[in-house]
Amino acid sequence: MAAYTDASGLPDALPDAGEGGARGYNPLMYELLKTINDPSDLRKLDRRHLKQLADELRAYVLECVSRTGGHLSSNLGTVELTIALHYVFNTPEDRIVWDVGHQTYAHKILTGRREAMATLRQLEGISGFPRRAESNYDTFGTAHSSTSISAALGMAVAAKLKGGRDEKRRRAIAVIGDGAMSAGMAFEAMNNAGAMDADLLVILNDNEMSISPPVGALNNYLARLFSGHLYDTARRTGKSMLRVVPPILELAKRAEEHAKGMVTPSTLFEEFGFNYIGPIDGHDLDGLVPTLENISRLDGPQFLHVITRKGQGYKLAEEDPVLYHGPGKFNLAEGFRQSVPAKPSYSQVFGDWLCAMAEREPRLVAITPAMREGSGMVRFSERFPGRYFDVGIAEQHAVTFAAGLACEGMKPVVAIYSTFLQRGYDQLIHDVAIQNLPVVFALDRSGLVGGDGATHNGVFDFAFLRCVPNMTVMVPADENECWRMLNTALDLGSPTAVRYPRGAGPGVAIESDARTLPVGKGEVRRQGRRIALLAFGAMLHPALEAAAGLDATVANMRFVKPIDTELLRQIAQTHDVLVTVEEHAVMGGAGSAVSETLAELGIQRRVLNLGLPDRFIDHGDPAKLLASVGLDAAGIVKSIRGVISE
């Protein structure tokens, strides 16, 4: 059994993974874990052994993530809950839907992917999120938040429609974090579930909510009481008997709610039609297992409130769960050390710009849907707390909230990942663009993002933004250009998106007097003959490298909307082949915009559109992924030579 003794909270002995990374597990250390190949093996264990398994499982998660990188704090916090769920419920027949899914490493290890953890988030390795194609225990693919209750409700209703009351009941369980509960979609699903009286269990994995009272013996006792047959039968029988006297029924219902509300934050969830149970210690298997067993025998919608701690069992992660939310590789004994990058990331450039502009422009306000750290807004939130708004995981609200601010003369900047803006698309069109409001969208994590894979790749924004009237879409090729585009967007007075990638730029210094850019104007970066490469954003640099061996012209287009019509006309008249290069889906992307513009101008030229193919790109090293789809310099050259040879 692993014991936690030193300052970092590490086990006494850590397995030697050997040179080059994890090779699986150390059987001398993982005495129980090595016997668990799927949850049926777990269910054979005596309950007394579950605590030892939890210690081994937590140590193994630590070992794996330290060698591959990935999400850590959230996974350490759900070890006991994961064990209890697979121990009590008959998975995969019973369906578990993990919200977001960045807390499912223990789940993956217990469901047959123990050795595969060495390939976590790597090219051709296993995903960092649940994935239906990866395992039948991954019942629903996730990675964006607040979808679990809707999906689990659909599964619960399907089970009832397919099996009927006489069949053995299939349970549907949604595990959702307190952050994900801030999104409207979660409450829409709960509202629907309560009205349908479905056999659905929602587990709130609460590791931050201030409304939660202290967890102790009394709360654990109450959780078992509220989930037990005696209480449930009495509650249902009492309601049926009192229906003939509605005023007394209402009085009894209110008395029950207020009695429970004195010791639990149950009232809100009861109003949705759920039987609220908890809060209960999410690290206490002696409390979790019997409570889940009781709940498994109840009918109708149930809501279990579980209190956990991010980073549980690893002291460094407990003390700084944000730092250990998604660390890269690190030394377990020393912890994760953030190195100072040689070049600033685009997120950092944005954060610096935000602070600089806020000093000059008192009307500037910044909005984020729960991505303060990822979007580089920490310093702004500290320096300008009155103008910083974290609205929680609520992308739709973030966009319309910005629209309301703009209506009153403020200058809102919405910092949002490209892939998350998809969730606020209706609001972008209806509430911002139709009214032509001056909202700036700083689109971080555009293009391929690496380990998070298809769910987080921002590769559709050109297509869904450029078709919207009143929108301007800019794409910087370097840090200085990003700064100038943000200046331009703030001054434009209409809806504008500045789209930049994850990670560092090429290292171009930001000019102290970086001004605005002329709207809709690109530039020629290299003059050549016959072939012209029209590059968008970060693709400028591989395009320049490719052009050197082709004697090709390279244009930095800068704007996806409006396209620089005059520059395009000039290049088309002096070159035989035009090649568009973008880190975006080819269909509907910047290359499509170029082809449409040429058609409008009545110019016929051979056009080669290079970009991402019509399929979802998996997780892996971004450079390798770009090379795999021909968007590195060598791939660009190869594609162009193929056209020339034809």
Phi and psi in degrees as a GROMACS rama.xvg file:
@    title "Ramachandran Plot"
@    xaxis  label "Phi"
@    yaxis  label "Psi"
@TYPE xy
-72.2756  137.43  ALA-2
-121.001  140.874  ALA-3
-102.348  114.252  TYR-4
-127.588  -34.9707  THR-5
-90.9562  -178.574  ASP-6
-63.0049  -30.242  ALA-7
-81.0895  -12.6042  SER-8
84.0198  24.021  GLY-9
-83.8123  155.565  LEU-10
-63.3607  158.829  PRO-11
-55.5347  -43.2912  ASP-12
-129.113  129.36  ALA-13
-108.356  140.1  LEU-14
-67.3773  147.46  PRO-15
-86.3201  111.817  ASP-16
-79.545  -8.41903  ALA-17
82.2687  168.549  GLY-18
-69.5879  132.831  GLU-19
100.534  -0.92055  GLY-20
119.233  -170.163  GLY-21
-67.0562  140.301  ALA-22
-119.073  16.6616  ARG-23
118.952  -144.012  GLY-24
-116.291  158.852  TYR-25
-92.3594  109.73  ASN-26
-63.7027  -21.9507  PRO-27
-71.7605  -29.2604  LEU-28
-92.5402  -43.9659  MET-29
-92.7952  65.7513  TYR-30
-58.9725  -45.2064  GLU-31
-86.1683  -40.9021  LEU-32
-59.4844  -34.4419  LEU-33
-66.9855  -15.8995  LYS-34
-91.481  -7.02484  THR-35
-100.042  102.093  ILE-36
-99.4259  -19.6815  ASN-37
-161.893  169.947  ASP-38
-60.6785  -22.2741  PRO-39
-64.0723  -33.3223  SER-40
-68.0471  -38.4596  ASP-41
-60.8877  -41.7297  LEU-42
-71.3258  -10.9901  ARG-43
-82.8332  -14.6434  LYS-44
-72.0327  146.275  LEU-45
-67.9809  141.763  ASP-46
-57.0209  -28.7924  ARG-47
-63.6475  -21.6619  ARG-48
-90.5895  -3.54784  HIS-49
-67.465  -32.5258  LEU-50
-66.5378  -39.8647  LYS-51
-63.7937  -42.1719  GLN-52
-60.7387  -40.0598  LEU-53
-61.7722  -41.4366  ALA-54
-62.9869  -43.6461  ASP-55
-66.9866  -41.4873  GLU-56
-65.6385  -41.2392  LEU-57
-63.9814  -41.8736  ARG-58
-63.5268  -37.8283  ALA-59
-70.1102  -39.3939  TYR-60
-59.2902  -45.2262  VAL-61
-58.4077  -47.2835  LEU-62
-60.6282  -46.4978  GLU-63
-64.6967  -48.1573  CYS-64
-67.3094  -33.3715  VAL-65
-63.434  -24.8721  SER-66
-97.4145  -22.7939  ARG-67
-114.697  -18.5531  THR-68
77.8654  168.156  GLY-69
138.544  -168.394  GLY-70
-80.6595  132.896  HIS-71
-120.631  -57.5106  LEU-72
-53.5227  -47.7847  SER-73
-65.372  -35.0643  SER-74
-73.2774  -36.919  ASN-75
-66.0871  -27.9371  LEU-76
-78.6591  -12.5587  GLY-77
-117.225  17.3003  THR-78
-61.3233  -54.0449  VAL-79
-65.6126  -39.4119  GLU-80
-62.1184  -41.1602  LEU-81
-63.116  -45.5995  THR-82
-60.0701  -46.9141  ILE-83
-62.5732  -40.5233  ALA-84
-64.0711  -46.9518  LEU-85
-73.32  -23.218  HIS-86
-75.1484  -39.3343  TYR-87
-86.8691  -43.2786  VAL-88
-95.4575  153.141  PHE-89
-88.7142  70.4089  ASN-90
-77.9936  146.604  THR-91
-87.438  0.519469  PRO-92
-57.926  -46.9698  GLU-93
-78.6756  136.866  ASP-94
-98.0273  125.231  ARG-95
-109.87  124.519  ILE-96
-112.673  118.097  VAL-97
-94.5167  120.251  TRP-98
-70.1662  140.569  ASP-99
62.2893  -58.8827  VAL-100
93.7807  4.82682  GLY-101
-81.8495  7.21065  HIS-102
-116.316  24.4832  GLN-103
-107.34  16.7038  THR-104
-65.4693  -41.9843  TYR-105
-61.5452  -39.6507  ALA-106
-60.4563  -43.3563  HIS-107
-64.6038  -41.2161  LYS-108
-64.2841  -39.7197  ILE-109
-78.2489  -11.0144  LEU-110
-114.709  37.699  THR-111
92.7157  9.55511  GLY-112
-119.241  30.9268  ARG-113
-60.498  -55.8007  ARG-114
-68.6127  -30.1487  GLU-115
-68.5164  -11.1509  ALA-116
-62.0073  -21.3173  MET-117
-64.8045  -17.3398  ALA-118
-106.474  11.4567  THR-119
-52.2509  125.14  LEU-120
65.3109  12.1883  ARG-121
-100.399  160.29  GLN-122
-55.0756  125.399  LEU-123
67.6133  11.8185  GLU-124
-98.3834  -171.683  GLY-125
-79.5207  154.823  ILE-126
-76.7702  156.515  SER-127
-82.4076  -0.30881  GLY-128
-129.465  164.545  PHE-129
-61.2665  145.043  PRO-130
-150.549  118.246  ARG-131
-59.4284  -36.5559  ARG-132
-71.6697  -14.4094  ALA-133
-89.3392  -34.0509  GLU-134
-162.202  144.793  SER-135
-73.9875  -6.44852  ASN-136
-82.2991  -17.8145  TYR-137
-87.9287  88.6799  ASP-138
-75.0699  -21.4852  THR-139
-150.342  128.563  PHE-140
-72.5529  129.645  GLY-141
-135.712  178.563  THR-142
163.83  -30.5388  ALA-143
-90.9593  152.805  HIS-144
-84.697  163.141  SER-145
73.7752  20.7737  SER-146
-99.8427  -12.1743  THR-147
-65.3621  -41.3116  SER-148
-67.485  -41.8818  ILE-149
-60.2566  -47.3718  SER-150
-65.6312  -45.2058  ALA-151
-65.2399  -36.1445  ALA-152
-63.0874  -41.7323  LEU-153
-60.0235  -39.7956  GLY-154
-67.8137  -39.1047  MET-155
-65.0719  -42.1726  ALA-156
-67.6002  -40.4997  VAL-157
-61.2866  -39.7312  ALA-158
-62.5879  -39.9507  ALA-159
-68.8043  -40.9661  LYS-160
-67.4125  -37.0436  LEU-161
-81.2417  -35.5711  LYS-162
-103.9  -33.0444  GLY-163
78.3967  172.356  GLY-164
-69.7856  -24.6496  ARG-165
-79.045  -19.7196  ASP-166
-79.332  159.363  GLU-167
-61.4904  129.404  LYS-168
-70.3724  132.947  ARG-169
-93.4489  127.965  ARG-170
-89.6348  147.243  ARG-171
-123.093  124.578  ALA-172
-124.394  127.117  ILE-173
-108.051  125.396  ALA-174
-108.451  113.042  VAL-175
-128.855  139.319  ILE-176
-83.4281  163.268  GLY-177
-65.3025  -30.9333  ASP-178
-66.0058  -43.095  GLY-179
-67.0004  -24.2407  ALA-180
-70.2381  -9.12832  MET-181
-79.5114  -10.2577  SER-182
-86.1101  143.497  ALA-183
-61.3404  -32.0418  GLY-184
-59.6154  -36.2807  MET-185
-63.1601  -40.9759  ALA-186
-75.873  -31.1851  PHE-187
-59.8861  -43.6808  GLU-188
-67.211  -41.2783  ALA-189
-64.4054  -39.8706  MET-190
-60.7922  -41.9523  ASN-191
-68.9201  -42.5951  ASN-192
-64.2847  -41.5196  ALA-193
-62.9288  -34.6832  GLY-194
-75.5255  -22.6754  ALA-195
-91.986  -13.5144  MET-196
55.4897  42.9136  ASP-197
-81.3366  155.53  ALA-198
-81.0933  81.1843  ASP-199
-127.136  134.289  LEU-200
-111.804  121.42  LEU-201
-104.999  124.463  VAL-202
-108.699  116.137  ILE-203
-87.6556  109.886  LEU-204
-86.8498  95.7196  ASN-205
-100.793  113.334  ASP-206
-124.225  14.4149  ASN-207
-153.428  -17.4123  GLU-208
-66.0931  130.634  MET-209
-77.9212  -14.6759  SER-210
-74.9587  -12.0604  ILE-211
-73.9225  129.006  SER-212
-76.5138  167.744  PRO-213
-56.9842  142.425  PRO-214
-94.7299  129.866  VAL-215
-161.031  -163.843  GLY-216
-61.9124  -39.7043  ALA-217
-63.5773  -46.0043  LEU-218
-65.718  -37.6877  ASN-219
-64.0204  -39.4317  ASN-220
-63.515  -44.9083  TYR-221
-64.4709  -37.8966  LEU-222
-60.405  -44.383  ALA-223
-66.4053  -36.3361  ARG-224
-65.2854  -48.7982  LEU-225
-69.1212  -20.979  PHE-226
-95.904  -3.26718  SER-227
-82.0688  160.903  GLY-228
-63.9553  -39.0952  HIS-229
-61.348  -48.3884  LEU-230
-65.4335  -44.1372  TYR-231
-64.0626  -43.7272  ASP-232
-64.1626  -44.4475  THR-233
-61.7993  -40.7745  ALA-234
-63.809  -46.7668  ARG-235
-69.5908  -42.1719  ARG-236
-63.9968  -43.5076  THR-237
-60.6841  -41.1142  GLY-238
-65.0681  -41.0131  LYS-239
-67.379  -37.2674  SER-240
-70.1672  -35.2295  MET-241
-87.4976  -3.658  LEU-242
-63.4953  -25.2668  ARG-243
-73.3934  -15.193  VAL-244
-126.705  78.4648  VAL-245
-50.5547  -42.9657  PRO-246
-60.3125  -38.0816  PRO-247
-71.446  -36.8005  ILE-248
-59.5699  -46.1522  LEU-249
-63.1099  -39.8865  GLU-250
-63.6255  -42.9576  LEU-251
-65.4464  -39.6287  ALA-252
-62.6163  -43.6222  LYS-253
-67.3441  -38.4424  ARG-254
-62.3154  -41.4137  ALA-255
-64.0132  -45.6501  GLU-256
-62.364  -43.309  GLU-257
-70.6276  -33.8242  HIS-258
-64.6935  -43.2543  ALA-259
-70.7691  -35.4228  LYS-260
-66.9581  -19.242  GLY-261
-66.4297  -28.2223  MET-262
-120.669  -10.4894  VAL-263
-139.216  150.749  THR-264
-82.2684  62.0713  PRO-265
-94.4286  -21.2846  SER-266
-56.7395  -44.9296  THR-267
-58.8446  -47.1705  LEU-268
-72.6764  -32.0745  PHE-269
-64.5748  -36.2209  GLU-270
-65.2374  -25.501  GLU-271
-78.9789  -5.18307  PHE-272
98.1601  9.2561  GLY-273
-94.6332  148.817  PHE-274
-86.6454  111.447  ASN-275
-82.8294  133.838  TYR-276
-132.468  130.345  ILE-277
126.202  -167.8  GLY-278
-76.548  154.667  PRO-279
-132.336  149.139  ILE-280
-67.7229  115.753  ASP-281
-75.4058  -2.22216  GLY-282
-109.527  3.59265  HIS-283
-102.61  96.6752  ASP-284
-64.2312  -29.4089  LEU-285
-67.4038  -22.8954  ASP-286
-95.3348  -37.5029  GLY-287
-64.8516  -49.9725  LEU-288
-61.8626  -52.8626  VAL-289
-63.7523  -33.6039  PRO-290
-65.41  -45.0884  THR-291
-65.0226  -36.1747  LEU-292
-62.5893  -42.8817  GLU-293
-62.7725  -45.4688  ASN-294
-63.1748  -35.2507  ILE-295
-61.8456  -17.8073  SER-296
-98.2754  -0.00427042  ARG-297
-94.1134  150.739  LEU-298
-96.1949  158.657  ASP-299
81.8304  179.204  GLY-300
-73.0317  127.185  PRO-301
-119.742  148.316  GLN-302
-131.919  113.99  PHE-303
-107.19  123.846  LEU-304
-99.7829  113.808  HIS-305
-115.38  132.521  VAL-306
-100.878  122.554  ILE-307
-128.497  173.858  THR-308
-126.199  122.979  ARG-309
-61.6645  137.944  LYS-310
77.2408  11.9562  GLY-311
-49.9497  128.972  GLN-312
93.0603  -11.5088  GLY-313
-126.096  103.629  TYR-314
-55.4839  -38.534  LYS-315
-63.159  -38.881  LEU-316
-74.9403  -32.2009  ALA-317
-63.1693  -39.7316  GLU-318
-76.6562  -28.1916  GLU-319
-141.18  73.2134  ASP-320
-65.1486  -24.4392  PRO-321
-68.5998  -46.1597  VAL-322
-59.6131  -36.4114  LEU-323
-97.5907  16.0277  TYR-324
-63.6602  -49.0027  HIS-325
-144.041  61.8187  GLY-326
-72.3655  159.925  PRO-327
-80.0026  -162.646  GLY-328
-63.846  146.316  LYS-329
-155.044  162.775  PHE-330
-85.9517  124.252  ASN-331
-60.4893  -40.0695  LEU-332
-71.1547  -36.7943  ALA-333
-92.2789  -23.5691  GLU-334
89.2563  177.81  GLY-335
-82.365  125.149  PHE-336
-112.827  118.307  ARG-337
-78.2031  115.855  GLN-338
-83.0809  151.073  SER-339
-79.2307  115.672  VAL-340
-66.7611  148.757  PRO-341
-65.1707  -31.6283  ALA-342
-126.594  142.874  LYS-343
-68.6898  147.907  PRO-344
-76.3406  162.209  SER-345
-62.1412  -34.2818  TYR-346
-61.4941  -39.2404  SER-347
-68.666  -40.0469  GLN-348
-59.2118  -44.6906  VAL-349
-61.3752  -45.5029  PHE-350
-61.1716  -40.628  GLY-351
-65.0815  -43.4287  ASP-352
-60.9639  -42.5842  TRP-353
-59.2744  -45.0477  LEU-354
-65.833  -42.1066  CYS-355
-63.6727  -43.0452  ALA-356
-70.9251  -34.3357  MET-357
-63.6217  -30.4881  ALA-358
-68.3108  -31.3369  GLU-359
-92.1546  -32.1384  ARG-360
-119.08  101.635  GLU-361
-67.8622  -14.8807  PRO-362
-86.4601  -8.11414  ARG-363
-69.537  130.145  LEU-364
-130.687  150.049  VAL-365
-122.497  138.514  ALA-366
-127.791  137.978  ILE-367
-138.993  139.573  THR-368
-88.2625  71.6736  PRO-369
68.3313  30.0487  ALA-370
-127.324  47.2452  MET-371
-59.9547  -52.4571  ARG-372
-68.2532  -47.5629  GLU-373
-62.2106  -31.5051  GLY-374
-93.1091  5.16645  SER-375
74.2632  33.8874  GLY-376
-108.509  10.3122  MET-377
-61.1335  -49.6356  VAL-378
-64.021  -39.7203  ARG-379
-62.5798  -43.228  PHE-380
-62.4944  -30.3566  SER-381
-81.6279  -37.4533  GLU-382
-83.2029  -31.3166  ARG-383
-129.841  59.4628  PHE-384
-60.6725  -29.3629  PRO-385
-74.2758  -15.0087  GLY-386
-114.88  14.2428  ARG-387
-112.557  129.498  TYR-388
-131.865  109.287  PHE-389
-96.7908  111.235  ASP-390
-92.8022  6.84081  VAL-391
79.7328  -176.281  GLY-392
-76.4854  78.7686  ILE-393
-148.456  72.3615  ALA-394
-63.0017  -39.3977  GLU-395
-61.2976  -47.8743  GLN-396
-62.3615  -40.0195  HIS-397
-56.4596  -43.6219  ALA-398
-68.9452  -46.3574  VAL-399
-72.0029  -33.7206  THR-400
-58.6594  -42.904  PHE-401
-63.0062  -38.6817  ALA-402
-62.1951  -41.9661  ALA-403
-63.1382  -41.0894  GLY-404
-61.9035  -42.4591  LEU-405
-64.622  -34.6372  ALA-406
-60.3931  -27.8912  CYS-407
-100.246  18.3931  GLU-408
90.186  2.20444  GLY-409
-78.9887  167.594  MET-410
-117.702  85.362  LYS-411
-79.5245  138.739  PRO-412
-118.624  118.85  VAL-413
-99.4325  110.556  VAL-414
-90.6757  114.736  ALA-415
-150.074  143.181  ILE-416
-68.3316  145.18  TYR-417
-52.911  -45.839  SER-418
-68.2291  -23.7175  THR-419
-86.0605  -23.2387  PHE-420
-64.7209  -24.5991  LEU-421
-54.4221  -31.3395  GLN-422
-77.3062  -14.825  ARG-423
-113.611  26.8031  GLY-424
-68.4772  -41.0713  TYR-425
-60.3184  -41.8828  ASP-426
-67.6406  -35.9457  GLN-427
-60.7022  -44.0457  LEU-428
-72.5151  -54.9273  ILE-429
-74.8237  -41.8433  HIS-430
-97.4771  -23.5062  ASP-431
-107.917  -58.1648  VAL-432
-70.4636  -44.3788  ALA-433
-59.4995  -36.0366  ILE-434
-88.7809  -1.01555  GLN-435
52.775  50.1024  ASN-436
-89.7093  143.75  LEU-437
-79.8149  72.97  PRO-438
-105.026  129.329  VAL-439
-97.4175  126.469  VAL-440
-105.37  112.121  PHE-441
-91.814  101.128  ALA-442
-91.484  97.4486  LEU-443
-83.4416  166.582  ASP-444
56.2172  39.0511  ARG-445
-85.651  149.487  SER-446
84.8183  -158.134  GLY-447
-82.0632  135.001  LEU-448
-110.41  -3.22262  VAL-449
97.2844  -121.774  GLY-450
-65.1661  -24.4634  GLY-451
-77.4602  -20.7456  ASP-452
76.7066  -155.917  GLY-453
-57.8108  -34.9414  ALA-454
-70.0559  -20.7727  THR-455
-113.622  -5.87879  HIS-456
-65.517  126.392  ASN-457
-94.5426  79.7762  GLY-458
-122.602  15.2694  VAL-459
-124.412  2.49636  PHE-460
-70.5251  -36.5476  ASP-461
-55.1957  -47.2711  PHE-462
-65.4336  -45.0174  ALA-463
-85.0857  -11.2817  PHE-464
-95.737  -40.0149  LEU-465
-70.8162  -17.0187  ARG-466
-84.6773  -3.15517  CYS-467
-94.1672  121.755  VAL-468
-58.0662  149.822  PRO-469
76.7961  -7.99076  ASN-470
-83.5413  141.098  MET-471
-115.341  135.23  THR-472
-126.135  118.724  VAL-473
-117.34  149.468  MET-474
-140.734  107.539  VAL-475
-78.4112  148.973  PRO-476
-95.4936  -15.2125  ALA-477
-156.664  -179.348  ASP-478
-65.7287  -44.197  GLU-479
-64.8205  -39.982  ASN-480
-66.2285  -35.3387  GLU-481
-61.2661  -45.2932  CYS-482
-60.4226  -46.273  TRP-483
-65.1924  -36.3904  ARG-484
-68.9483  -37.4536  MET-485
-64.2842  -40.4236  LEU-486
-58.0342  -46.2021  ASN-487
-60.7802  -44.3586  THR-488
-62.2019  -41.9416  ALA-489
-66.3006  -31.8687  LEU-490
-88.8451  -10.087  ASP-491
-70.415  -36.1664  LEU-492
81.5521  19.1581  GLY-493
-151.703  169.691  SER-494
-61.5687  129.836  PRO-495
-143.551  141.294  THR-496
-120.754  132.495  ALA-497
-112.713  117.469  VAL-498
-110.197  117.679  ARG-499
-135.521  157.317  TYR-500
-85.1405  173.453  PRO-501
-75.8588  149.549  ARG-502
86.6504  -166.89  GLY-503
-84.6774  155.7  ALA-504
-87.6987  -166.376  GLY-505
-76.1266  -7.38841  PRO-506
99.0787  25.0976  GLY-507
-79.5165  129.229  VAL-508
-68.5574  145.268  ALA-509
-86.2313  124.49  ILE-510
-69.9115  138.726  GLU-511
-63.4319  -27.6884  SER-512
-108.89  31.8472  ASP-513
-56.4059  112.195  ALA-514
-97.4792  -166.406  ARG-515
-78.9873  169.123  THR-516
-109.312  150.018  LEU-517
-66.2088  128.104  PRO-518
-66.6058  131.684  VAL-519
76.1971  23.0932  GLY-520
-121.995  126.112  LYS-521
-98.3113  -164.02  GLY-522
-153.322  152.808  GLU-523
-90.9589  123.04  VAL-524
-97.2515  -24.2059  ARG-525
-147.801  134.527  ARG-526
-101.902  127.41  GLN-527
-138.623  -155.928  GLY-528
-132.497  149.46  ARG-529
66.2703  -49.691  ARG-530
-110.099  135.575  ILE-531
-125.517  127.686  ALA-532
-99.3794  121.521  LEU-533
-102.065  103.483  LEU-534
-101.384  142.347  ALA-535
-118.919  119.782  PHE-536
67.298  -135.885  GLY-537
-63.4528  -15.5343  ALA-538
-72.4558  -7.2968  MET-539
-59.1643  -39.8031  LEU-540
-73.795  -45.5584  HIS-541
-65.5  -28.1858  PRO-542
-67.3268  -42.1503  ALA-543
-63.2644  -39.75  LEU-544
-65.1648  -42.6541  GLU-545
-66.7866  -37.1666  ALA-546
-67.2801  -26.6873  ALA-547
-59.484  -36.9909  ALA-548
-88.6964  -2.79633  GLY-549
-114.081  -4.88134  LEU-550
52.1183  49.6263  ASP-551
-106.001  153.784  ALA-552
-78.4783  144.863  THR-553
-128.163  126.04  VAL-554
-111.337  131.976  ALA-555
-90.4339  104.23  ASN-556
-74.7824  -30.8999  MET-557
67.5622  -47.0822  ARG-558
-113.507  129.384  PHE-559
-86.9136  -33.8639  VAL-560
-147.011  120.27  LYS-561
-80.2239  144.433  PRO-562
-68.7885  143.605  ILE-563
-73.9166  93.8953  ASP-564
-64.7194  -42.1795  THR-565
-67.9884  -41.3035  GLU-566
-64.2212  -40.3291  LEU-567
-65.3075  -41.2989  LEU-568
-61.6593  -45.2327  ARG-569
-62.2854  -45.5564  GLN-570
-66.801  -41.6094  ILE-571
-64.0538  -32.8413  ALA-572
-76.2352  -16.3598  GLN-573
-117.587  5.34248  THR-574
-135.926  151.597  HIS-575
-88.0092  -35.4898  ASP-576
-128.154  130.173  VAL-577
-109.907  132.898  LEU-578
-123.534  117.064  VAL-579
-93.8125  139.722  THR-580
-131.265  121.184  VAL-581
-147.848  145.598  GLU-582
-93.2648  69.9102  GLU-583
-161.231  159.354  HIS-584
-57.2375  134.486  ALA-585
-62.7695  -41.3859  VAL-586
-67.7853  116.977  MET-587
80.0628  4.6485  GLY-588
-86.508  -158.001  GLY-589
-66.1422  -35.675  ALA-590
-61.8362  -38.5663  GLY-591
-62.2568  -39.3586  SER-592
-62.2479  -39.7144  ALA-593
-63.971  -45.9582  VAL-594
-63.0504  -39.986  SER-595
-63.6435  -41.179  GLU-596
-66.5023  -42.0703  THR-597
-60.4753  -40.0821  LEU-598
-63.8509  -40.5968  ALA-599
-64.4857  -34.8783  GLU-600
-79.8029  -9.41358  LEU-601
73.6629  26.2483  GLY-602
-103.568  127.421  ILE-603
-106.703  117.579  GLN-604
-142.74  155.956  ARG-605
-71.6611  122.411  ARG-606
-120.838  127.016  VAL-607
-110.807  119.049  LEU-608
-98.325  112.954  ASN-609
-105.093  129.504  LEU-610
-174.564  -155.928  GLY-611
-86.8188  138.456  LEU-612
-70.4836  171.461  PRO-613
-81.2301  62.6161  ASP-614
-158.255  160.893  ARG-615
-79.4108  132.095  PHE-616
-88.2642  131.967  ILE-617
-78.5586  -179.51  ASP-618
-77.5234  159.707  HIS-619
151.959  179.033  GLY-620
-62.6355  126.545  ASP-621
-56.7398  -40.4649  PRO-622
-62.9554  -41.4805  ALA-623
-67.2318  -37.2985  LYS-624
-65.5358  -43.0945  LEU-625
-62.7878  -41.3434  LEU-626
-63.3653  -36.2644  ALA-627
-67.2353  -22.7072  SER-628
-109.582  15.2097  VAL-629
75.8048  26.2199  GLY-630
-108.419  16.8483  LEU-631
-94.5744  175.138  ASP-632
-58.3441  -42.9598  ALA-633
-64.6078  -39.6992  ALA-634
-67.0934  -37.8497  GLY-635
-64.169  -44.7334  ILE-636
-60.399  -44.6925  VAL-637
-60.5917  -44.1395  LYS-638
-64.3702  -41.2681  SER-639
-68.8534  -41.0608  ILE-640
-63.0751  -33.3805  ARG-641
-63.3995  -39.6725  GLY-642
-68.0127  -42.4095  VAL-643
-62.7761  -41.3408  ILE-644
-66.2291  -29.9359  SER-645
